[in-house]
């Protein structure tokens, strides 16, 4: 399929089950002048094809497809409209919105049932034949095991647009992201896998352009095989520049994960433009209403839904994925609105054609596959519902974490999220890594804004602040937006560290949003999809506070990499193993005792511990793992809680690894078994069990100093265990 160069010429092949004729249109190098039209002579298994001798890479082309224009039957053929090749590996030029780009006459009586005869070629981007040859050298995929994976989500343009170490002409490009200073910084954070927002060629929505905005995120794909030339310093060679970026990432040991959009296209609904699929074979490429085929099924909320139940559409998507793995060397994919990909005519089916094809494919089954497990259709929320081999974004972790540190979610719910959401994912042999934990992502508040704003502030989007979610589980700590109040700022700092620590030290796979490691802000905008400006771009004027937080994040990732107990490959059961004489996890109350049922049922319980026993079985083999034993302590109460460090057989001391209340103090301070630790209001701690006696270093008084200062939340919260009854 597509345009394939064999060294002597180019073969052109285009699927269309209902076309009556397909014309190949050849253009000059700039794509501005049509030079020739050639009817593809062969039609085999619903594929129109023809071989053009002496054609070579660099040839600019597109198609015109003839067939019935019968919208009520689902057919929208119009040879006056120039069409992009779905398999094009490079695009030339950008779409210039004009009424000629629509298959019907806008404003005419009958609307999309009319037929427009204007030529759209002057306004359309075109396709270019490419030579895929590239010298990869010794490039090999990093092959990061799932248990060690830490995702870092970012945007090609936004990450380097303001970066001082990137030459201005390279900022916002694949080449800019390849710079040693950029790659080294990402690597230094301890993350393993860079997840890029969509880089497939996409279209800027006309309604955004009219408001002076743009589709910054890029979830509006029109070319599933072509990197968008807007992200290339040399637009004619975007595909090779992308490969160079991947090679640089791999050289540093970093994986490249692509956020991909196979659920819909940029053509919209029946009133949308005719740019590609709609004019090639509308009835095959899209899901149409069975009894009103003029209209589209809109499970995506974008106007149309790709029909992956059709074998040729399924082939196109899997061909695209294999192309990006084999030819472009990417290491995995995050699928936008992935429930769509599992939909069959009767609804979501985890045994659907696409999901089955990925599981059995020798190429795709070997890379990371991550689902955004929801869409807008009926039964669209499917967290935990994807088949083995898939990981999923876990929004339950996001919402619970935010709500817990506000003081509004019970300990029982938070405990489930710390344990890789076994209630959702522990079935069919799935592993804890299947839960991709995140507190923030591109869609929503940044971490700084989660602790700085109660309300969204999307006025810049031009929709009267009506767009974006109003249910953010955020808390401004007393003042909306920036403040000079030192107590509020101290609380915000602690809350940020709490959520980062919970993210990195929970079972499952963590995902960090770029810039959260130094508190990047979007000024309260939680839907910056259209903001290609300083609202979305990463501001590298980090400052002392940001540098300190970066150091804390590096400490967290180092701990996760160092201690296997923090990234177990088995779900924690909390059951006593008679053979080994241990529990893999024990939940501890502030009295240093195992949590009882009444503790879990106490709606005011806000302080508890998670004891991970390193002696517990770590694999399917029944033997002690010999890992470190760790204790996480979380206090979401607004005041100090006296927490008694629990007894563990054969141990004498607990060694402090961090306390989010005093992040600058070094680790290594020791505490006796049964000793009481004053846990600051809204803070989190990590201890390692030390079986050998250690001399207590100086400075404990500094650790406790100031811990009794409550924060300012105006609420009626109470802790299940108060300082008074804890000591009693």
C-alpha positions in Angstrom: 0.0 0.0 0.0 1.1 3.6 -0.5 4.0 4.8 -2.7 6.8 2.3 -2.8 10.2 3.0 -4.5 12.1 0.0 -5.6 15.1 1.7 -7.1 13.7 1.8 -10.7 10.3 3.3 -10.2 7.4 3.8 -7.8 4.4 1.6 -7.3 1.2 3.4 -6.2 -1.5 1.4 -4.4 -4.7 2.7 -2.9 -7.6 0.8 -1.3 -11.1 1.7 -2.2 -13.9 -0.8 -2.2 -16.6 1.4 -3.8 -14.6 3.7 -6.2 -15.1 3.5 -10.0 -11.8 5.1 -10.9 -8.7 6.4 -9.2 -6.4 9.1 -10.7 -2.8 9.7 -9.6 -2.0 13.4 -9.7 1.7 14.4 -10.1 2.9 17.9 -8.9 6.0 20.0 -9.1 8.5 19.9 -6.2 6.6 22.6 -4.3 3.2 20.9 -4.7 1.8 24.0 -6.3 1.3 23.0 -10.0 -0.4 19.8 -11.1 1.7 18.4 -13.9 -0.1 15.2 -14.9 -3.0 12.8 -14.1 -2.7 9.1 -14.6 -5.5 6.6 -14.1 -4.3 3.7 -12.0 -4.8 0.8 -14.4 -5.2 -2.2 -12.1 -7.8 -3.1 -9.6 -7.0 -6.2 -7.4 -8.8 -7.2 -4.2 -10.3 -3.7 -3.9 -6.9 -2.1 -4.3 -6.2 0.3 -7.2 -2.6 0.2 -8.3 -0.1 1.0 -10.9 3.7 1.2 -11.4 5.4 4.4 -12.6 8.8 3.7 -14.2 11.5 6.3 -13.5 9.6 7.9 -10.7 11.8 8.5 -7.7 11.9 9.8 -4.1 10.9 13.5 -4.0 8.0 13.0 -6.3 5.0 15.0 -5.0 1.6 13.4 -5.6 -2.0 13.0 -4.4 -5.2 11.3 -5.7 -8.6 12.0 -7.1 -11.1 9.3 -6.6 -14.3 8.8 -8.7 -17.4 7.1 -7.5 -21.0 7.7 -6.4 -21.9 10.8 -4.5 -24.7 9.4 -2.4 -24.4 10.7 1.2 -27.6 9.0 2.3 -26.0 5.7 1.3 -22.7 6.6 2.9 -20.8 7.5 -0.3 -19.1 10.9 -0.7 -16.9 10.5 -3.8 -16.0 13.8 -5.4 -13.1 13.8 -8.0 -12.9 17.6 -7.7 -11.3 17.2 -4.3 -7.6 16.3 -4.1 -7.0 13.5 -1.6 -4.0 12.6 0.5 -2.6 9.1 0.4 -3.4 7.4 3.8 0.0 5.6 3.5 2.0 8.7 2.7 5.3 8.9 4.6 5.8 12.6 4.0 3.6 15.6 3.5 4.3 18.8 1.6 2.7 22.1 2.6 -0.2 22.9 5.0 -4.0 22.9 4.6 -5.4 26.4 3.7 -9.0 26.4 4.8 -11.3 27.2 1.9 -14.9 26.2 1.0 -13.4 24.3 -1.9 -12.0 21.8 0.6 -15.5 20.5 1.3 -17.3 17.9 -0.9 -20.6 19.8 -0.7 -21.4 23.5 -1.2 -21.4 25.2 2.1 -24.5 27.3 2.6 -26.4 25.8 -0.3 -29.9 24.4 0.2 -29.6 20.7 1.1 -26.3 21.3 2.9 -24.0 18.2 2.8 -26.3 16.5 0.3 -25.2 19.0 -2.4 -22.2 18.4 -4.7 -19.4 21.0 -4.9 -17.4 21.2 -8.2 -14.6 23.5 -7.1 -11.0 22.2 -7.3 -9.5 21.9 -3.8 -5.9 21.3 -5.0 -4.6 24.9 -4.5 -5.5 24.7 -0.8 -4.4 21.1 -0.1 -1.2 19.7 1.3 0.3 16.9 -0.9 2.3 13.7 -0.4 5.9 13.0 -1.2 7.6 9.8 -2.1 10.4 9.1 0.3 13.5 6.9 0.3 13.4 5.2 3.7 17.1 4.5 3.8 18.8 5.7 6.9 22.1 4.7 8.5 21.2 3.7 12.0 24.6 2.5 12.9 24.6 0.5 16.2 21.2 1.7 17.3 19.4 -0.8 19.4 16.2 -0.4 21.4 16.9 0.1 25.1 14.4 -2.6 26.0 13.6 -1.2 29.4 11.7 -3.9 31.4 8.2 -2.9 32.4 9.1 -3.1 36.1 11.8 -0.5 35.7 9.9 1.9 33.4 9.2 5.5 34.3 7.4 7.5 31.7 8.1 11.2 31.0 5.3 12.8 29.0 6.2 15.9 26.9 5.6 17.8 23.7 8.2 18.1 20.9 7.6 21.8 20.4 6.8 22.9 23.9 9.7 21.2 25.6 12.4 23.1 23.7 10.7 26.2 22.4 12.2 28.3 25.3 15.2 26.1 26.1 18.3 28.3 26.4 20.7 25.6 25.3 18.9 24.9 22.0 19.8 27.2 19.1 16.8 29.3 18.1 16.4 27.8 14.7 16.2 24.3 16.3 13.7 25.1 19.1 10.4 23.3 18.9 11.8 20.6 16.5 12.9 17.0 16.5 16.5 18.3 16.1 16.0 20.5 19.2 14.9 17.5 21.2 18.0 15.7 20.1 20.4 18.2 21.6 22.8 16.7 24.1 21.9 19.2 26.8 18.2 18.2 26.4 18.7 14.5 26.3 21.2 14.6 29.2 18.7 16.5 31.4 15.9 14.0 30.7 18.3 11.1 31.5 19.4 12.8 34.7 15.9 12.7 36.1 16.0 9.0 36.3 13.1 8.4 33.9 13.4 5.7 31.2 10.9 6.4 28.5 10.0 9.7 26.8 6.4 9.8 25.8 5.7 12.3 23.0 2.4 13.9 22.3 1.1 13.2 18.8 3.8 13.8 16.1 1.7 12.3 13.2 0.8 14.9 10.6 -2.3 16.7 11.8 -4.7 19.5 10.8 -5.3 22.9 12.5 -9.0 23.3 13.1 -10.5 26.2 11.2 -12.5 27.5 14.2 -9.2 27.8 16.2 -7.3 29.6 13.4 -10.2 32.1 13.2 -9.6 32.9 16.9 -5.9 33.2 16.5 -5.3 29.8 18.2 -4.0 26.5 17.0 -4.3 22.7 17.6 -1.2 22.6 19.8 -1.6 19.1 21.2 -2.1 17.6 17.7 -4.9 15.2 18.4 -6.3 15.7 14.9 -4.4 13.3 12.7 -4.6 13.2 8.9 -1.5 11.1 8.2 -0.7 8.0 10.2 2.7 7.3 8.5 4.2 10.8 8.3 5.9 12.9 11.0 4.4 16.4 11.0 6.8 18.7 9.1 6.1 21.5 11.5 8.3 19.7 14.0 11.2 19.5 11.7 14.0 22.1 11.3 14.2 20.9 7.7 10.6 20.2 6.7 11.5 18.3 3.6 13.4 15.7 5.7 11.1 15.4 8.8 11.2 11.6 8.6 15.1 11.5 8.8 15.2 14.2 11.5 12.8 12.1 13.5 15.0 9.1 13.1 18.0 11.1 14.3 16.1 12.1 17.4 15.3 8.5 18.2 18.9 7.5 17.7 20.0 10.1 20.2 17.5 9.0 22.8 18.4 5.4 22.3 22.1 6.2 22.7 21.3 7.7 26.1 19.3 4.6 27.0 15.9 6.3 26.7 12.9 4.8 25.0 10.7 6.8 22.7 6.9 6.2 23.1 4.5 7.9 20.7 1.0 9.1 21.6 -1.1 8.0 18.6 -4.6 8.8 17.5 -6.2 6.0 15.5 -9.7 6.6 16.9 -10.7 9.4 14.5 -9.4 11.7 11.8 -9.3 15.4 11.1 -12.2 15.2 8.6 -15.0 15.7 11.1 -18.6 14.7 10.6 -20.9 15.0 7.6 -20.2 18.7 7.4 -16.5 18.3 7.7 -13.9 18.7 4.9 -13.0 16.0 2.3 -9.2 15.6 2.7 -8.5 11.9 2.5 -10.5 9.0 3.8 -13.9 10.5 3.3 -13.3 10.9 -0.4 -11.4 7.6 -0.9 -14.1 5.3 0.6 -16.2 6.9 3.3 -18.4 3.9 3.9 -15.4 1.7 4.6 -13.2 4.0 6.7 -15.8 5.3 9.1 -18.4 3.9 11.4 -21.8 5.2 10.1 -25.2 5.0 11.7 -26.7 1.7 10.4 -30.1 3.1 9.5 -28.9 6.6 8.5 -25.6 6.2 6.7 -25.4 9.9 5.9 -24.4 10.4 9.6 -21.4 9.2 11.6 -21.1 7.4 14.9 -19.4 9.8 17.2 -17.9 7.7 20.1 -14.9 10.0 20.0 -16.6 13.3 20.5 -14.8 14.7 17.5 -17.4 14.0 14.8 -16.3 10.7 13.4 -15.0 7.3 14.4 -12.6 5.1 12.4 -14.1 1.7 11.5 -11.5 -0.8 12.8 -14.0 -3.6 12.1 -13.1 -3.2 8.4 -10.2 -5.5 7.5 -8.5 -2.8 5.3 -8.8 -0.1 8.0 -7.5 -2.5 10.5 -4.6 -3.3 8.2 -3.8 0.4 7.7 -3.6 0.9 11.5 -1.4 -2.1 12.2 0.7 -1.4 9.1 1.3 2.1 10.5 2.3 0.8 14.0 4.7 -1.7 12.5 6.2 1.0 10.3 6.9 3.2 13.3 8.5 0.3 15.1 10.5 -1.3 12.3 11.4 1.8 10.2 11.4 4.6 12.7 12.6 2.5 15.7 10.1 3.7 18.3 9.6 1.6 21.4 5.9 1.7 22.1 2.6 3.6 21.8 0.1 5.3 24.0 -3.3 5.0 22.3 -5.6 8.0 22.6 -9.2 7.0 23.4 -8.2 3.4 23.1 -11.6 2.0 23.9 -12.5 2.9 20.4 -9.9 0.5 19.1 -11.6 -2.3 20.9 -15.1 -1.4 19.7 -17.0 -3.7 17.4 -20.6 -3.0 16.2 -22.0 -4.4 19.5 -19.7 -2.3 21.7 -16.3 -2.7 23.4 -14.9 -6.2 23.2 -11.5 -7.0 24.7 -11.3 -9.7 22.1 -12.0 -7.2 19.3 -10.1 -7.4 16.0 -7.5 -4.7 16.7 -6.7 -5.9 20.3 -6.4 -9.5 19.1 -4.2 -8.4 16.2 -1.7 -6.6 18.5 -1.5 -9.6 20.9 -0.6 -12.0 18.2 1.6 -9.8 16.0 5.3 -10.7 16.4 6.3 -7.0 16.1 3.6 -5.2 18.1 3.5 -7.7 20.9 7.1 -6.9 21.6 6.7 -3.2 22.3 5.0 -1.2 25.0 1.3 -0.8 24.4 -0.5 1.7 26.6 -4.3 2.4 26.4 -6.1 5.5 27.4 -9.0 3.2 28.5 -12.0 5.4 27.8 -14.0 7.1 25.1 -17.3 9.1 24.8 -19.5 6.2 23.7 -21.7 3.9 25.7 -19.7 1.7 28.1 -16.6 3.7 27.2 -14.9 3.7 30.6 -12.8 0.5 30.6 -10.0 1.0 33.2 -8.8 -2.5 33.9 -10.8 -3.9 31.0 -8.0 -4.4 28.4 -6.5 -7.8 27.7 -3.1 -9.1 29.0 -0.1 -7.5 27.4 -1.6 -4.0 27.6 -0.9 -1.2 30.2 -3.5 1.4 30.9 -3.6 5.0 32.1 -5.1 4.8 35.6 -7.1 7.9 36.3 -8.3 6.4 39.5 -4.8 6.9 40.8 -4.8 10.5 39.7 -8.1 11.4 41.3 -7.5 9.4 44.5 -4.1 10.9 45.1 -5.3 14.5 44.6 -8.3 13.9 46.8 -6.4 12.1 49.6 -3.9 14.9 50.0 -6.7 17.4 50.2 -8.0 15.3 53.1 -11.2 14.1 51.4 -10.5 10.5 50.5 -10.3 7.6 53.0 -7.2 5.6 53.6 -8.7 2.5 52.2 -9.0 4.1 48.7 -5.5 5.4 48.8 -4.1 2.1 49.9 -5.6 0.4 46.8 -3.9 2.9 44.5 -0.5 2.5 46.3 -0.9 -1.2 45.5 -1.1 -0.9 41.7 -5.0 -0.8 41.8 -5.2 -4.6 42.1 -9.0 -4.2 42.4 -8.9 -3.2 38.7 -5.9 -5.0 37.2 -5.2 -8.2 39.1 -6.8 -10.7 36.8 -5.9 -12.9 33.9 -2.2 -12.9 34.9 -1.8 -9.2 34.4 1.1 -7.6 36.3 1.2 -4.4 38.5 3.0 -2.6 35.7 -0.3 -2.6 33.8 -1.4 0.3 36.0 0.2 3.4 34.6 0.0 5.8 37.5 -0.1 9.5 37.0 -1.1 12.6 39.0 -1.0 15.0 36.0 -0.8 14.7 32.3 -1.0 17.1 29.3 -4.8 17.2 29.7 -5.6 19.0 32.9 -3.7 21.0 35.6 0.0 20.8 36.0 1.2 19.7 39.4 1.9 23.3 40.5 -1.6 24.3 39.5 -3.2 21.3 41.3 -2.0 22.9 44.6 -2.5 26.5 43.5 -6.0 26.7 41.9 -9.5 25.6 43.0 -11.0 26.6 39.7 -9.9 26.3 36.1 -8.8 29.5 34.3 -9.3 28.8 30.6 -10.3 32.3 29.5 -7.4 32.3 26.9 -9.2 29.5 25.0 -11.9 31.8 23.9 -14.8 29.6 25.2 -15.8 31.7 28.2 -14.1 29.3 30.5 -16.7 26.6 29.7 -14.2 24.1 28.2 -12.1 21.7 30.3 -13.1 19.7 33.3 -14.5 21.4 36.4 -13.8 18.4 38.5 -10.1 18.6 39.2 -9.7 17.5 42.8 -7.4 20.4 43.3 -6.9 22.6 46.3 -5.3 26.1 46.3 -4.2 25.8 50.0 -6.0 29.0 50.9 -5.4 31.5 48.0 -6.3 31.2 44.3 -3.1 31.5 42.2 0.3 32.8 43.2 0.9 34.2 46.7 3.6 35.7 48.8 2.3 34.0 52.0 5.2 31.9 53.3 2.9 29.4 55.1 0.8 28.7 52.1 3.8 28.4 49.9 5.4 25.9 52.3 2.2 23.9 52.3 2.1 23.9 48.5 5.7 22.8 48.4 5.0 19.9 50.7 1.9 18.9 48.8 3.8 18.8 45.6 6.5 16.6 47.2 3.8 14.3 48.7 2.2 13.6 45.3 5.5 13.1 43.6 6.6 10.7 46.3 3.4 8.8 46.1 3.7 8.6 42.3 7.2 7.3 42.3 7.0 4.9 45.2 3.6 3.3 44.4 3.4 -0.2 42.8 2.7 0.1 39.1 4.3 2.2 36.4 4.8 5.9 37.1 4.3 8.7 34.5 5.8 12.2 35.2 4.5 15.2 33.3 7.4 17.3 31.9 8.0 20.4 34.0 6.3 19.0 37.1 9.8 18.3 38.5 10.2 22.0 38.9 6.6 23.2 39.2 5.8 24.4 35.7 2.6 26.4 35.6 -0.1 26.9 33.0 -1.6 29.7 35.0 -4.6 27.6 35.9 -5.5 26.6 32.4 -6.5 22.9 32.5 -7.2 22.5 28.7 -4.3 24.2 26.9 -4.8 22.1 23.8 -5.0 25.3 21.7 -2.2 27.3 23.3 1.0 27.3 21.3 2.6 29.9 23.5 4.1 30.5 26.9 1.0 29.0 28.6 2.0 25.6 27.2 5.8 25.9 26.6 8.1 24.7 29.3 9.7 27.7 31.0 13.3 26.9 31.8 13.8 29.9 34.2 13.6 27.3 37.0 15.0 29.2 40.0 16.2 27.9 43.4 12.9 26.4 44.4 12.7 24.5 41.1 16.2 23.2 41.3 15.5 21.9 44.8 12.5 20.0 43.6 14.4 18.5 40.7 16.9 17.2 43.2 14.0 15.6 45.2 12.6 13.9 42.0 16.1 12.5 41.3 16.2 11.2 44.8 12.8 9.5 44.3 13.7 7.9 41.0 17.0 6.7 42.4 15.1 5.0 45.3 12.7 3.3 42.9 15.6 2.0 40.8 17.6 0.9 43.9 14.9 -1.0 45.8 13.1 -3.8 43.9 10.5 -3.9 46.7 9.1 -0.6 45.4 8.4 -2.1 41.9 7.3 -5.6 42.5 6.3 -7.8 39.6 3.5 -9.4 41.7 0.4 -7.8 43.1 0.6 -7.3 46.9 -2.0 -9.6 48.7 -1.6 -8.7 52.3 -2.0 -12.4 53.1 0.2 -14.3 55.6 2.5 -16.8 53.9 2.7 -19.8 56.2 5.8 -21.2 54.5 7.8 -18.0 54.7 6.1 -16.6 57.8 5.6 -13.1 56.4 3.0 -10.9 54.7 4.1 -9.0 51.6 2.3 -5.9 52.8 1.0 -4.9 56.2 -1.1 -1.8 56.7 -0.1 0.1 59.9 -2.1 2.5 62.0 -0.6 5.4 64.0 -0.3 3.2 67.1 2.2 1.0 65.2 -0.3 -1.9 65.0 -1.8 -3.6 62.0 -4.9 -1.8 60.7 -8.2 -3.4 61.8 -11.5 -3.4 60.0 -12.7 -0.5 62.2 -9.7 1.5 61.2 -10.5 1.1 57.5 -14.1 2.0 58.1 -13.2 5.2 60.0 -14.0 7.9 57.5 -11.6 10.3 59.3 -8.6 8.0 59.1 -5.9 10.1 57.3 -2.6 8.8 58.7 -1.4 5.2 58.0 1.7 3.2 57.0 2.4 0.7 54.3 4.9 -1.9 55.5 6.6 -3.8 52.6 8.3 -6.9 53.8 11.4 -7.6 51.8 11.4 -11.3 52.9 8.1 -11.9 51.0 8.0 -14.0 47.8 8.9 -11.8 44.9 8.3 -14.2 42.0 6.4 -17.4 41.3 9.1 -19.3 43.1 8.3 -19.9 46.7 11.3 -18.4 48.5 12.2 -15.3 50.4 13.4 -12.5 48.2 15.9 -11.0 50.6 14.9 -7.5 49.5 15.0 -4.4 51.8 12.0 -3.9 54.1 10.4 -0.5 53.6 7.8 1.6 55.5 5.8 4.3 53.8 4.0 6.7 56.1 1.3 9.0 54.8 -0.4 11.7 56.8 -3.1 13.7 55.0 -4.4 15.1 58.3 -3.9 18.9 58.7 -1.9 18.6 62.0 0.9 16.5 63.5 0.2 12.8 64.1 2.5 10.9 66.5 3.3 7.7 64.6 4.8 4.7 66.4 7.3 2.9 64.2 6.2 -0.7 64.0 8.0 -3.8 65.2 9.4 -6.2 62.7 11.0 -9.5 63.8 14.7 -9.5 64.0 15.1 -5.8 63.5 16.4 -3.0 65.7 16.2 0.3 63.8 14.3 2.1 61.1 16.5 4.4 58.9 14.8 7.5 57.5 15.2 8.0 53.7 13.2 11.1 53.3 10.5 13.3 54.9 8.6 15.6 52.6 8.4 18.2 55.4 12.2 18.6 55.5 13.4 17.5 52.0 16.9 19.1 52.3 18.1 17.1 55.2 20.2 14.1 54.3 19.1 10.5 54.7 20.4 8.0 57.2 18.9 9.1 60.5 18.0 6.1 62.6 15.0 5.4 64.9 14.4 2.6 67.4 11.7 0.1 66.9 8.6 1.4 68.7 9.9 5.0 68.8 7.3 7.7 68.0 7.9 9.9 65.0 6.1 13.3 64.8 4.6 13.2 61.3 4.0 16.7 60.1 0.5 17.5 58.9 0.2 16.6 55.2 3.5 14.9 54.7 5.0 11.6 53.6 8.0 9.6 54.9 10.0 6.6 53.8 12.0 4.3 56.1 14.2 1.3 55.4 14.5 -1.4 58.0 18.1 -1.7 59.4 18.9 -4.9 61.2 22.3 -3.7 62.5 22.6 -1.1 65.1 23.6 2.3 63.8 24.9 5.4 65.6 22.3 8.1 65.5 23.7 11.1 63.6 23.2 14.6 64.9 20.3 16.8 63.7 17.1 15.0 64.7 15.9 18.1 66.5 16.1 19.9 63.2 14.0 17.3 61.6 11.2 17.7 64.1 11.5 21.4 64.5 8.5 23.3 63.1 6.6 20.1 62.5 3.8 21.2 64.8 2.6 24.0 62.6 -0.8 23.1 61.2 -1.7 24.2 57.7 -4.6 26.6 57.1 -7.2 24.4 55.5 -10.6 25.6 56.9 -12.2 22.3 57.5 -13.6 20.1 60.3 -11.2 17.2 59.6 -10.0 15.1 62.5 -7.4 12.3 62.6 -8.4 8.8 63.7 -5.3 8.9 65.9 -4.5 12.2 67.6 -1.1 13.0 69.2 -2.7 12.5 72.6 -4.3 9.1 72.2 -1.3 7.9 70.1 1.0 8.2 73.1 -1.6 6.8 75.4 
